[in-house]
């Protein structure tokens, strides 16, 4: 009964009820159903319950495809078209804009976290005349560049980690559900977001060091790297306008894949 189900849902994320005729109906090719009980008021259990729902749906599709193949019918015949739902309400548009602003915050973290360090260990050292002394030491050029890259990337990962933790805490303390948004902010999501952003930290640190080495002074390097931070804003704006239908040179940017992965992780669950 409902009381027993409510009690069980306190200990489990979801309950799957399978009737006694399920196996027989499945073998005979008859229609059958299962019941999935879940609590939509809890974010983390709801996320895992949706995973169960997707797994069951995939299993059902696989059975349906095998039956069509046995009859000599291509499985693609059962889905001649798909329906894409677009929310055009004001609340939906506001939620979408806010979700991209949140993603901008996380995507910009690697750029700003390693920016000052990248300038200081390249153009800054050359301006202070300390780079010549460092080059005179018995170390190879490759080891020197690798050490600077590791240092800049380390600061980038540290700053990104702090940004994710503080950002998630701030989001958890704010009434974002008023905008119709559902953002996954659990510890597992934070770890997966860091896994997505850490490779970006290494890429950004390498780009910043390369640009700063070309610059002739600290101020010039600062100006160049300031322009470099526009790149994620351009890609984010393109994603906001065109969605996943991005072509041209922006489609080859590795930052685009990080942006899309982060959006899917935070806004759509995993």
C-alpha positions, -999 to 999 in steps of 0.1 A, spaced: 0 0 0 10 37 -1 20 38 35 44 9 31 58 25 -1 64 58 17 83 40 45 105 21 20 113 52 0 130 67 31 156 40 29 157 35 -9 161 59 -38 133 42 -58 111 11 -58 104 -11 -88 73 -33 -87 71 -61 -112 38 -80 -115 36 -118 -115 26 -121 -151 56 -100 -163 77 -130 -174 49 -148 -192 37 -118 -210 72 -110 -221 77 -144 -235 44 -144 -253 50 -109 -268 21 -94 -249 20 -59 -235 31 -57 -199 41 -29 -175 61 -23 -144 57 4 -117 85 27 -106 79 46 -73 101 77 -67 102 109 -46 106 139 -69 112 161 -38 147 148 -33 173 157 -58 199 130 -53 174 100 -50 155 114 -80 186 115 -101 193 78 -94 157 69 -99 158 85 -133 189 64 -141 168 33 -132 140 46 -154 164 51 -184 179 16 -179 145 0 -179 135 20 -210 167 9 -228 160 -27 -219 125 -24 -233 138 -8 -265 163 -36 -269 136 -63 -266 114 -44 -291 143 -41 -315 150 -78 -313 114 -87 -320 114 -64 -351 146 -79 -363 131 -114 -359 102 -104 -381 126 -89 -407 117 -53 -399 144 -26 -394 142 -12 -358 144 23 -373 109 19 -387 93 23 -352 107 59 -348 101 78 -381 106 111 -364 115 126 -330 99 155 -311 121 182 -297 105 203 -270 114 240 -267 104 260 -237 95 295 -249 81 308 -216 97 337 -199 107 316 -169 122 290 -192 143 316 -210 154 331 -176 164 296 -164 184 290 -196 202 323 -193 210 317 -157 223 282 -164 248 296 -189 259 324 -165 267 297 -140 286 277 -166 306 309 -176 317 312 -139 331 277 -139 346 278 -174 364 311 -166 380 298 -135 410 281 -152 417 312 -172 419 336 -143 434 311 -118 467 306 -138 468 340 -156 489 360 -131 513 331 -125 518 325 -162 527 361 -168 550 363 -138 571 332 -146 576 343 -182 573 380 -191 577 390 -155 609 371 -150 623 385 -182 614 421 -172 631 415 -137 662 401 -155 659 369 -135 651 347 -165 687 350 -178 700 337 -145 676 308 -146 686 300 -182 723 299 -171 715 270 -147 724 234 -158 689 225 -168 675 218 -202 651 242 -219 624 215 -220 626 208 -183 624 246 -176 593 250 -197 577 219 -183 583 231 -147 567 265 -155 538 247 -172 532 224 -142 534 254 -118 508 274 -138 485 244 -143 488 236 -106 476 271 -97 448 268 -123 436 235 -108 437 249 -73 418 280 -82 393 259 -102 387 236 -73 381 265 -49 357 281 -75 337 249 -79 334 243 -41 325 279 -33 302 282 -63 284 250 -55 280 261 -19 266 295 -30 242 278 -54 230 254 -27 223 284 -4 203 303 -30 166 297 -41 174 288 -77 143 266 -79 123 299 -82 137 302 -117 126 267 -126 162 254 -125 174 221 -113 212 219 -108 229 189 -94 253 200 -67 262 169 -48 298 159 -40 299 133 -69 289 161 -94 316 184 -81 342 157 -86 330 149 -121 330 187 -129 366 189 -117 375 159 -139 361 178 -169 378 211 -160 413 198 -150 424 190 -186 412 225 -195 435 239 -168 465 223 -185 455 235 -219 448 271 -207 481 272 -188 501 261 -219 483 287 -240 490 314 -215 526 306 -211 531 305 -249 514 339 -254 533 355 -224 566 343 -238 559 362 -270 550 394 -252 578 419 -247 567 432 -213 545 423 -183 519 448 -193 518 436 -229 514 400 -217 486 410 -193 468 427 -223 473 396 -245 460 372 -219 431 395 -211 421 391 -248 425 353 -245 399 351 -217 373 363 -243 375 329 -260 353 310 -235 328 339 -236 326 336 -274 321 299 -273 295 301 -245 276 328 -264 276 306 -295 263 277 -275 236 299 -260 225 311 -294 229 280 -316 227 252 -290 245 222 -303 244 233 -340 277 250 -340 298 249 -371 329 267 -384 361 272 -366 344 272 -331 333 236 -336 370 225 -334 377 242 -301 383 218 -272 367 244 -249 334 237 -266 334 200 -255 342 210 -219 313 235 -220 289 209 -233 300 182 -209 297 206 -179 262 217 -191 250 181 -194 265 172 -160 251 202 -140 217 208 -158 206 174 -171 221 150 -145 244 120 -151 
